[in-house]
């Protein structure tokens, strides 16, 4: 289906109020994605400090990172508004419903991008600000504009943008980068495909309708399941690499093994069900991946605060 010339006819909306407008612009920032930002940024800052960092620095970094992630999301919605209008999962987004005009969404995105960069520059350091700007560029240009509609490996390389918060958090504390944040960067990079591909399996028909070649929509369930397993094992292996490099203690070691084992169990379960021809239940892996990453980063935050 060619949607490149398809016009978007906004549905009629009730009279706008301040609260309704605020919620519409908030929706442009994809608030659920911001939760992942908090999960990955704050624990890394604790690890970088090897204890509790300055709370103002943590708050400033979270604010700047949230503005940056919100900017990238708003740009993404602006550029993908034609696709969003044809997918049930995204048809309620504010640019599709007409709650926000494309022009205003673009202004909003640029404003957040500028504000996040300036904010991080003056409240943290130039490196964190530069990394934040780089994350926006990667997500908007490399992923959304170049890769997303051209290759089934889009989320693999596009997911790099979601890895930047660990670098930003570390550099905000230390003013530099080392092997530890790059291992964490690789961890999130490897985690992203087995996190997102099950979701694309769930919405396979919708991705096919809008000609977006997500792996879950272009390959069979067993092929996707195998890729999920391979990336899952690589993710867990990378998480264990952090133990010697960052001198992680007992809490993190046990957490990485236990939660990693559970994540791999769910990944193998998806593959097994797909091979047998039964309903693979991909959303089990999708939700498990979120829980796994959250618990792992909680362990990263707790481990430096304990004497063992």
N, C-alpha and C positions, 0 to 999 in steps of 0.2 A: 504493500500500500504506500503510495507516494503522498506524504503529508507536507512536503516542502512548500506547497502553494495553498495549503488548506487554511482558510481563514478561521479565526477564533471568534465565536459569537458569545460574548459574556452573557451569563444569565442575569435576569433582573434581580437586583438586590434591594433590600429595604433601605430606608433612609440611613445615611451614615451618621454615626455618633463617634465621639472621641474614643470610647472604649472599643468599638467595633474596628475603627481605623488602626488603633494601637495593636489589636490582636492580629490584624491583617499583616502589618509590617513585621510583627514578631514572627509570624508564620514564615515570612520570607527568609528568616535566618535559620530555619530548620532547628528548632530548640532541642529536639531529641539528639541531634548530632552534637550539640553543645555539651550534652551530658558526657559524651565520650571524651571531649576536650578536658573536662574536669578530672575524669577518671585517670587520664594519662599524664596530665601536666603536674598536678599537685604532688603525687607520689614521687615523681622524678625530681622535683625540687627538694623534697625531704632527703632523698638518696644523695643528691648532689651536695647538700649541706652536711650529710651524715648526722642529721638531727633536725630539729624544727628550724626552718629559715625564718627570717623576719616576716611577720604576718602582713605588713604593708606590701612587701615585695611580692608575696604570694597573691594578694588581692589585686595588685596592679597587673601582674602577669596574667591572671585569670580574666580580668577585664579586657586587657589588650588582646588576648587570644580569642575571647568571645566575639569581640568586634571583628577580628580578622576572619574567623570562621563564619560569622554572620554575613560578612561581605561576600565571601566565596559562594555561600549558599544562595544569596540574592542574585548574584551574577548568573549562577547556574539556572535558577528558575527563569530569569529573563531570557536566556539563550535556549532553554528547553521548553518554552511555553507552548510551542506547537505540539511537541510530544505529550506533554502533560495533559493537554486537552483531550487526548485520545486514550488515556490510560485510567482505568477505574481507581487505581491506587493514588493517582495524583490529580484527579479531575476537580478536587475541591481546593486546590491551591489558589492563592489570591489573584494571581495574574490570569488564571483561567476563569474564575468567577467574576472578574471585573472589580474586585474590591480595591485593587491597586492597578494603576495604568502602567504599561511598559516603560514609559518615560520616567515616571516617578520611581519605579523599581530600580532603574538604571542609576538615577541620581542617588538613591538610597545606598546602592551597592558601592558606588564610588566614594560616597561620604564616609561609609564605614571603613573602607580600605584606607583612606587618608587618615582618618581618626585613629585607627589601630596602629598604624606605622608611627605616627607622631607620638601617640601616647606611650608606646613601648620604648621609643627612643629616649624620651625624657624621664620615664619612670624606672626603666631597667637599664638597657644599654643598646648600643648600635647593632650588635650582633643579633640580639633577640628581635629587634625591629626589622632587620634585613631578612631574617629567616621567616618572619611573619609575612612580609611582602612576597617572598619567594613561594610560600605555601599558597597564597591567593593566586599568583600567576600560574602555578602548576595545575591547580584544580580547574581554573577557568579556561586557560589557553590549551595546555597539554591534554587534559582529560576531556573537558566538556566540548571544546571547539575542534580538537584534532582527533582524539582517539575514540570517543564514545560511540560515534556512529560509523566507525570504519573497521574496527577489529574486535573479535571476541575476547582478546586479551586486554581490553580497555580497563577493566577494574584492577588488573594486576599492576599496571604502570600508573594509572590514574590514582590508585590508592596511596601512592607516595605522598600526596598532599596531606593525607590523614596521619602520616608519620611525623610531620613537622612539630607538633606540640611537644614531643619529648625532647627535641633539640632546643626548642624555645625555652622550655622550663629549665633545662640544664644550664643553658647559656645565661639565662636571667640571674641565676645564682652565682655561677662561676666566671662569667664573662668569656668563656672559652668552651671548646668541645674536646672530648676524649673518646676512648674506645667504648666506655660504658653507654653513653647516649646513642652511639651508633649501633650498638647491639640491640638496644631498645627500639631504635628506628627500624632495624631489620625484623625484629619481633612483630611489630605492628604491620610492617609490609607483608610478611608471610602470613599473618593472621587474616588480612583483609579478604583475599579470595575465598577461603573456606567459610568466611563470615557472609559474604555477599552472594556467592554463587547459589547457595540453597534458596535465597530469596528470589533470585532470578528464575529458579526452577518453579517456584510457587506461582510466579506471574509470567510464565513462559508465553502464554497466548497473547498477553498484552504487549510484551516486548516484540513478538513476531509481527503484531499488527502495525507497530510503528517503525519497523525495520531497524531496531537497535540490536546489534549482534551480541547480546550478553551470552556467555558460555552456557548458562542454564537453559537458554532458548534455542541454541544452535546444536547442541549435542544431546545424546541420549542420557537418561538418568544414570545408567551405569558408568558412562564416561565421565560425567560430572562428579559422580560419587568417588571415582578413582582419583580425580584431581583434588577433591576435597581431602581425601586421605593423605595424599602426598604432601600437600601444603600443611595439613594438620601436623604431620610428623615433623616437618621442617620447623614449624612454629614451636613445638614443644622442645625440640633439640636446641633451638636458639635460646629459649627461656632458660635452659640448663647451662648454657654457655655463660650466662650472667653470673653464676655462682662463683667460679674462680676469678673472673675478671673484676667483679665488683666486691669480692669478698663477702658474699651474702651469707646470712646465718641460717639457723635451723628453721625458722618460721618460713622464710622464702623457699628453702630447699624442699621442705615437705609440701608446701602449697603448690610449687611448680610440678612436682611429681603426681600429687593427688588430683589436682584440677586438670592437669595436662592429660592424665590417664582417662579422666571422665570425658574430656573433649574428644579424645581419640576414639573412645568407645562409641560416642554418638556419631562420629564421622564414619566409622566402620559399619555401624548399624544402617546408616543411610545407603551406603554402597551395597550391603547385603540385601536389603529390601528391594533396591532397584534391580539387582541382578536376578532376583527371584520373581520379579514381575509384580510384586505387591506395592502398595502405596508407599513411597519412600519417606513421606512426612518430613520434607526438607526444613520446615519451620522449627522442628525440634533442634536441628543443628544450628540454625540461625540464632535462636534464643540461647542455646547452650554456649555459642561462641561469645555472645555478649557477657553472659555470666562468668565465663572462664576468664576473659580479659579483665573484667572488673575485679574479681577475686584475686587474680594474679597481681594487679597493680596495688590493691589494698595490702597485699603481703609485702610488696616493694616499699610501701610507705611505713608499715609497722616494723619491718625487720631492722632498720637502722636505729630505731628507738629502743630496742631491747639489748640486753647485755650478752645475748647468746645467739 
